[in-house]
Amino acid sequence: MSAAGSIFTRIIRREIPAHVVYEDDAVIAFLDINPLAEGHTLVVPKRETERIDALGAVDLAAVGRALGVVAGKVVAAIGCEGYNILQNNGPVSGQEVPHVHFHIIPRAAGDGLGYRWNPQKVTPESLAALANRIRQAD
């Protein structure tokens, strides 16, 4: 990130305009300028951190509270049948802005956005071993 901060930090500082739909001391939410659907909203902690695992419990709790509030407002305003909440960590996952952010994407039947997953086949033994590795990790 540059010394000026991410584009989201610049929005938080009001250096770049945005259509803000929610704001509190720790979180801001605004409409995505390249939406996948009407009402596509970004929920962003004001603390600039690239990955969610580095965000911290207080900021993460604030984002969690805001996600529920903003999702409810989007549903009420758009009248959508459902929505996805998506969050990417690191470029390999599709994160384009190195500042934690959550997408609320309104959904409707037949909207063409898709939702297919490609699950892997695994054995119970491999799951048990992986669970143990995760529990033991620092």
C-alpha positions in Angstrom: 0.0 0.0 0.0 1.2 3.5 -0.7 1.8 6.1 2.0 -1.5 7.6 0.9 -3.3 4.4 1.8 -5.6 2.1 -0.1 -8.4 3.5 -2.3 -10.8 2.5 0.6 -8.7 4.5 3.1 -8.9 7.5 0.7 -12.7 7.0 0.6 -12.8 6.9 4.5 -10.8 10.2 4.6 -13.2 11.7 2.0 -10.4 12.2 -0.5 -12.4 10.2 -3.0 -16.2 10.4 -3.3 -18.4 7.4 -2.6 -22.0 6.7 -2.1 -21.9 5.9 1.6 -24.9 3.9 2.9 -23.7 3.3 6.5 -21.0 4.5 8.8 -20.0 4.3 12.4 -16.7 4.8 14.3 -15.1 1.6 13.0 -16.8 0.7 9.7 -18.0 2.3 6.5 -20.2 0.8 3.8 -20.7 2.2 0.3 -21.9 1.1 -3.1 -19.5 -0.7 -5.4 -18.7 1.3 -8.5 -18.5 -1.9 -10.5 -21.5 -3.8 -9.2 -22.3 -7.4 -10.0 -26.0 -6.5 -9.1 -28.1 -3.5 -8.1 -27.3 -2.8 -4.5 -23.8 -4.4 -4.5 -22.3 -2.9 -1.4 -18.8 -3.0 0.2 -18.5 -3.1 4.0 -15.0 -1.9 5.0 -13.3 -1.6 8.4 -11.8 1.9 8.8 -8.5 0.3 10.1 -6.5 -0.5 7.0 -5.4 -4.1 7.1 -4.9 -6.4 4.1 -6.1 -9.7 5.5 -8.9 -10.6 7.9 -6.6 -12.7 10.1 -4.7 -9.5 10.9 -7.7 -7.3 11.5 -8.2 -7.9 15.2 -11.2 -9.0 17.3 -12.6 -5.5 18.0 -12.6 -4.4 14.4 -13.8 -7.8 13.2 -16.7 -7.6 15.7 -17.6 -4.2 14.4 -17.6 -5.4 10.8 -19.8 -8.3 11.8 -22.3 -6.1 13.4 -22.3 -3.7 10.4 -22.7 -6.6 7.9 -26.0 -7.6 9.5 -27.3 -4.0 9.6 -26.2 -3.2 6.0 -27.4 -6.5 4.6 -30.9 -5.9 6.1 -30.9 -2.4 4.6 -29.9 -3.7 1.1 -32.6 -6.4 1.2 -35.2 -3.8 2.3 -34.2 -1.3 -0.4 -33.7 -3.8 -3.3 -36.3 -6.4 -2.4 -33.8 -9.2 -3.4 -34.6 -12.8 -2.8 -31.2 -13.5 -1.2 -27.6 -12.2 -1.1 -24.0 -13.4 -1.0 -21.5 -12.0 1.4 -18.0 -12.5 0.0 -14.5 -11.6 1.3 -11.1 -12.4 -0.3 -7.7 -12.4 1.4 -4.6 -11.9 -0.8 -4.3 -11.6 -4.6 -4.4 -15.3 -5.2 -8.0 -15.3 -3.8 -9.1 -12.4 -6.0 -8.5 -9.6 -3.6 -7.8 -6.5 -5.7 -7.7 -3.8 -3.0 -5.3 -4.6 -0.2 -7.8 -3.5 2.5 -10.2 -5.9 4.2 -13.6 -5.6 2.7 -16.8 -7.6 2.4 -19.1 -7.6 -0.6 -22.9 -7.8 -0.1 -24.2 -8.9 -3.5 -28.0 -9.0 -3.9 -29.2 -12.1 -5.7 -32.3 -13.1 -7.6 -33.3 -16.4 -9.3 -31.8 -16.5 -12.8 -29.5 -13.6 -12.3 -26.7 -15.4 -14.1 -24.1 -14.9 -11.3 -23.9 -18.5 -10.5 -22.9 -20.2 -7.3 -21.3 -23.5 -8.2 -18.6 -25.0 -6.0 -16.3 -27.7 -7.1 -15.9 -29.8 -3.9 -13.0 -32.2 -3.5 -13.4 -35.9 -2.5 -11.6 -36.5 0.8 -11.4 -39.4 3.3 -12.5 -39.1 7.0 -8.9 -39.9 7.9 -7.5 -37.0 5.9 -10.1 -34.6 7.4 -9.1 -35.8 10.9 -5.4 -35.2 10.2 -6.1 -31.8 8.7 -8.3 -30.8 11.7 -5.5 -31.7 14.0 -3.0 -29.6 12.0 -5.3 -26.6 12.1 -6.0 -27.0 15.9 -2.2 -27.1 16.5 -1.3 -24.2 14.3 -0.2 -20.9 15.9 
